[in-house]
Amino acid sequence: MGELEEFRKETEAWLDANCPPSMRWSETPGTNPALNDDLAWGGRKATYPNPEVKQWLDLMAEKGWTAPTWPQAYGGGGLSKAEAKILSEEMRRLRIKPPLVGFGLTMIGPLLLEYGSEEQKLRFLNEVCRGEIRWCQGYSEPDAGSDLASLRTRAILDGDEWVVNGQKVWTSYADLSDWMFCLVRTDPDVRKQEGITFLLFDMESPGVSVKPIELISGYSPFCETFLEDVRVPKDQVVGGVNNGWTMAKALLGHERSMISEAFHEREESNQLVDLADKYIGRDVHGRLADATIRDRIAQLTMNKACLDLTLRRSKEAAKQGQQPGPESSIFKYYATELNKDRTALALNVLGPQALGWEGDGFDAAELQATRSWLRARGNSIEGGTSEVQLNIIAKRVLGLPD
Ligand SMILES: Cc1cc2nc3c(=O)[nH]c(=O)nc-3n(C[C@H](O)[C@H](O)[C@H](O)COP(=O)(O)OP(=O)(O)OC[C@H]3O[C@@H](n4cnc5c(N)ncnc54)[C@H](O)[C@@H]3O)c2cc1C
């Protein structure tokens, strides 16, 4: 037996023997809990009402499998790309939930691996892998969203510390996070992209205050973050002073890949067929009774298969360790637009049962369908809107004139 086959056998046996029952997705399509149910985001403020979530996190962290390809010195598993692929295939096959999620693993971690100092890597990556630190992203400001380089949060050097003043907005989960990675203006007198620095700071630093933004749904996934004379040690800059725009773009590449990956190889087309079976039924030929819905499901299934295959091909073509470039905008755009189509189609299938928000008369899956449809619109805004992705593709992938 080859080494990789041996690795697959051992991995499967270990996962099957060690993964607690509640850390496996349900077998029944359409009944998976919401994505953030029973998933560990880690950090100082994390609570674990289900102890198996923490047990699974600790077991996987011990093996380095919360970040399988990161070096072992930084808390990762040191797996090759081929081994990591096997691990992820076996987890999917056994319907095992990820032991840890969050911006540490998908955004700031990969950036630090490439641009962080050795000290930053040893400190922060180990904490990320063990689920001891939760990060939030301080990019957007009230007047700097798509035009991010216009940001005005100011940092001025005072001895060995930066003093930061300004405001961030739409900071997802700032109230639950321990540290922020943040873009600040360190030189106002140069071209706007050239005067930006990428800083890390503890959310418990004096001068940081966070105000959750309540949405019409009643939830508060976002916050406004106010920074008033926040003192940040000089060595918490990543990638060099006034080099923040390069860091910002590199991190957005990781963020966009992460958003498109989230839709990769999910089994949603089957779930749409199950839904259509339940709400529309079959005709005498055994086909879904509504021809338009049938066509739309078929088209969506083909588009999803094209996305999956293209993503897989591009991952395999990427050289070992290669970071995502502007091409990540193609996947981010396509995956999030496709997700909007899918969730809209699910509402069409549900008909009047898609009109529920809460209360009697609607089951949990119906209520979830309505919320997923609304949330899908956020996917095409976060990490840069679809229009902005099209601009990037036009300029930086296709080389069209500005
Ligand atoms: C779910 C979610 C989570 C988020 N989490 C975070 C977070 O954790 N941290 C953070 O910093 N930010 C976060 N954001 C903010 C997000 O990055 C911004 O909302 C996004 O970049 C758009 O900025 P804006 O809201 O200011 O819209 P604007 O930039 O004002 O855009 C308004 C509209 O104009 C269009 N537009 C703007 N410029 C152009 C152009 N040049 N060409 C064509 N069309 C254009 C846009 O596409 C959009 O439709 C989050 C947003 C969402 C929805």
The ligand as an ORCA input file, in Angstrom:
! r2SCAN-3c Opt
* xyz 0 1
  C     -22.284     40.195      5.906
  C     -21.244     41.281      5.898
  C     -20.149     41.179      6.734
  C     -19.187     42.210      6.748
  N     -18.137     42.103      7.612
  C     -17.192     43.080      7.637
  C     -16.091     42.993      8.571
  O     -15.997     42.068      9.384
  N     -15.182     43.981      8.566
  C     -15.235     45.028      7.697
  O     -14.323     45.860      7.723
  N     -16.281     45.162      6.820
  C     -17.260     44.202      6.787
  N     -18.330     44.314      5.917
  C     -18.452     45.536      5.098
  C     -18.202     45.298      3.606
  O     -16.840     45.075      3.355
  C     -18.734     46.544      2.868
  O     -20.123     46.600      3.088
  C     -18.451     46.473      1.382
  O     -17.086     46.590      1.121
  C     -19.221     47.580      0.610
  O     -18.982     48.821      1.183
  P     -20.216     49.815      1.555
  O     -21.173     49.023      2.401
  O     -19.615     51.044      2.155
  O     -20.939     50.113      0.197
  P     -20.512     51.215     -0.879
  O     -19.060     51.129     -1.120
  O     -21.079     52.524     -0.476
  O     -21.266     50.675     -2.171
  C     -22.648     50.943     -2.429
  C     -22.992     50.386     -3.799
  O     -22.233     51.043     -4.820
  C     -21.531     50.086     -5.612
  N     -20.214     50.611     -5.991
  C     -19.349     51.274     -5.201
  N     -18.224     51.586     -5.893
  C     -18.395     51.098     -7.150
  C     -17.584     51.106     -8.332
  N     -16.366     51.656     -8.344
  N     -18.063     50.492     -9.449
  C     -19.309     49.912     -9.442
  N     -20.130     49.902     -8.357
  C     -19.669     50.465     -7.223
  C     -21.371     48.870     -4.716
  O     -21.188     47.682     -5.473
  C     -22.669     48.896     -3.930
  O     -23.685     48.260     -4.693
  C     -19.323     43.332      5.886
  C     -20.430     43.425      5.048
  C     -21.405     42.413      5.056
  C     -22.589     42.556      4.152
*
